[in-house]
Amino acid sequence: MKKKRRIFTAVISGALTVILILLIRLVDVAPIGPQETSIGLSHLNRFVFELFGVNMIWYHITDWLGIAAVLTSFLFAITGLIQWIKRRSLLKVDREILTLGGLYLLVIGLYLLFENVIVNYRPIMMPGGTRLEASFPSSHTLLVCVIMGSAAILMKKYIKKKALRRVLQAVCYAIIGVTVFGRLIAGVHWFTDIIGGILISVVLLSLFQVIKGSE
């Protein structure tokens, strides 16, 4: 039952991602970005952007949270490497760790894809930047949601003490929440970029739970 629900969640979130991209490319498109770059759903995106403005302090805070997420991924990578060495076979590494490695590679692949297939550009020129940067989806949101979300999922297997596990899961969810909110009010992404990052994260995390196997 859980497997079917997760597959359904992945399919619906994937469909919503495709619809969102089509809306951004085709609906209410206007040159509201820097250097008059065209942005879809322009009234919605401009409203949210002007509501919060640009807050670089939140940009730097979320950058540090992103580093925390990357360090978390390294911990799982080291765990997998140790298992590989001890068990003398990559195939004997925990299925969850191998699936997690595939998940990380998929995130990297999606980052490279959207860096080259531009849906839209950032609402501002970044300090010190000399060119426009791809903005959809928010890769920072995607990275933190996927890494910290998958870490919270795997806590049940690797952290046996219930109290400690709950604390660490709460930390993971807090990092996700602060990153999503902070990235939005930082003003370095359009509202739809954040939504896109969340939707793709839901797709990946749902598939991760299906492939790694149910508890």
N, C-alpha and C positions, 0 to 999 in steps of 0.2 A: 504493500500500500504506500509506504514511504517512497519507494523507488518510483512508482507511477506519479506520485505527487511532485517529486523533484523533477522528473522529466517534463511534466506538464508546466511547471514553473519555468524551466529552461526554455521551452518552446514559446511560451507566452512572452517572456522577457526578450527573447531573440526577435520575435515578431514586432514587439514594441520598439526595439532598437532600430529595425529596418524602417518602420513607419516614421520614427523620429527623424532619421536621416533624410527620408523623402520630404518630410515637412520642412526641414531646414533648407533643403535645396530648392524647393518649389513654392513654398507658401510664404507670403508677406516678406519677400526678399527686398532688402533695401541697403544702400551703401552707408551703413552706420559705423563700420569699423574704421580703424586707422588706414590712411591712404585710400579712403572710400571703398574699402573691401565690402563686398555684399554679404549680408547675413540674413538667413531665413528666420521666420517668426520674429521679425525685427522689433515689433512693438513690445512683445513680451520680454525679449532679451534686453532691449534698451531700458524698459521700466525697471527690471531687476538690477541692471548695472547702475543706473542712476540712483536707485534706492540705497545701495550700499556704498557706491563710489569705489575708490581704490585705496586699499589698506595694506601697504607692503609689510607691516609688522606681522599680519596674519599669513602673508606669503612665506615669510621666513619661519614662522612657527610651524606651519604645515610642512615646510621643507625638512625641518628637524624630525617631525613625526614620520616623514618618508624614510629618513635614515634609520629610524628605529625599526621600521618595517623591513628594510633591507637586511639589517642585522638579524632580525628574527628569521628571515629566509636562510641566512648563513648558518644559523644554529641547526635548522633541519637538514641543510646540506651536509654539515659536519656529521650529524647523526647518521645519515645515509652512508657517508664515506666510511665511518667507523664500522658500521654493520657489514659493509662490502668487504673491508679488510679482514674482519673477524670471521665472517662466514665464507670467505674466499669465493664468492659468486655474487654477481650483480643480481641474479634472479632470486637470491635468497634474502635480499634486502626487503624490509617490510613493504607490502603492497601500497600502503598509505604514503610512504616516503617516495616510492617510485612514481605514483600518481601525482604527488605534489611537485616532483621535478618536471613532469609533463605539463602541469598547470603553469608553473613559472615560465617554461619555454613558450607556452601559448601566449602568455601576457607579453613577453618580449616580441613575439611575432606580430601581435596586434599593434603594439607600439610602433614597430617599423612600418606596418601597413598604413596606419593613419598618419604617419609622418610623411608618407609619399603620396597617399591618396587623400588630398586635402578636402575636408568637408567644410570647414571654415577656419578663420584665423582669430587670434587672440583679440580682445577688445582694446588692448593697449600695446604699444611698442615697449618691450621690456627694457629696463634701465641698462644702458650699455649695449643694447642690441642694435644691429645694423640691418636687420631684415625681419619681415613678418614671420611669426611662428604659428605652426598648426595648433589648433585649439580643441578640436573634437576628436575623441572624447577627452575629458580631463584625465590624462595619463596618471597624474598623481593620485586622483581619486580611485582610479582603477587599480593601481599598484597597491595602495594601502588597504582598500576594501578586500582585495583578493588575498593578499599575504596575511593580514591580521584576521580576516574571516576564516581562512583555512586553518590558521593556527588555533583559533578558538574551537573549531570543529575537532581538531586532533588532540586537544587537551584531555579529552575523556580517555584516550588510549595511553597517553604518555605521562599524565600527571595523576597518580593514584590517590593522593590526599584530596578529599572532596573540597575542603575549605580553601586550600591553596589553588585548586583548579578553578573554583568560582571567582576567586580574586583575579587570577590571570586572565580568565575569560572576560571579566568586567573591564580589565585594562585594555584588552584587544578591542572591545566594543566602544570604549571611550575614545581610543585613538581613531577609530573609524569615524565616529560621530564628530569629533573635533576637526578632523581633516576635511570631511565633507562640508561642514558649516564654514570652517575657516577658509577653505578654497573658494567658496561662493562669495563671502564678504571681502576677500582679498581683492576681487575685481580683476583678476588675471584670466578669468574664463567667463564665457557667457553661461547663463543659467542652463541652457540646453546641453552644454558641454558636461556639466556636473551630472545632469540626469542621464546622459548617455553613458558616463563612467559607471554610474550606479547600476543601470540596466545590464550592461555587459558583465559587470561583476556578479550580478545575480545569476546570469547564464552560466558563467564559469564555475561558480561555487556550487550551483545545483548539479552540474555535470560531474564535478569533482566528487561530490557525495555519492552519486550513482556509481561511478567507476571504482572508487575505493572500496565500496561495499557498505552495507548498512550495519549499524551496531547490533 
